[in-house]
């Protein structure tokens, strides 16, 4: 969802920077690459251990959650080409799922806010897999099971290196839709790399 369907990653960067500035920690691309795609709880556990933070995991989760809820409620916008691609996929009667590291309530909020809730057959979150995020394939495999399809029948669209790794680990094909503002890492394992969902090769690859 984040960075593929909605333009939210830059707001997340701002929120994480506030979090790190408060603790006199440098927020850089290397650290961001380690975090992207994971669940919030995973990231907080990772940061607590890495920087020996005194706050509990629950306290840190609550802090970041309060700081970032507005991203989903108000400020994020649909990524260019996202709505058109969703409609094109559903016109071909293909099954669809959102499989995200975000909380389920945020996925549902975004889907309703942009009028996409009627177009997705499954909304899968790390809530469903004990908050295990990418690069583990768990959320993608959960989505496939809920759709009732084999992993090899699935095409994932991702914007992060961890997301691409998760998709390939799940045995799925993967389109990397990158954005120069936030996409970091290597995407050599992706089956197709584009820089916008408006790129015609996305529909060609999906077969719609």
ABEGO torsion letter per residue (X at the ends): XBGAABBAAAAAAAAAAAAAAAAGBBBBAAAAAAABGBBAAAAAAAAAAAAGBABBAAAAAAAAAAAAAAAAAAABBBBBGAAAAAAAAAAAGBBBBBBBABBAAAAAAAAAAAGAAAABABBBBAAAAGGBBOABAAAAAAAAAAAGBBAAABBBBBABAAAAAAAAAAGBBBBBBBBAAABBEBAAABABBBABAABAAAAAAAGX
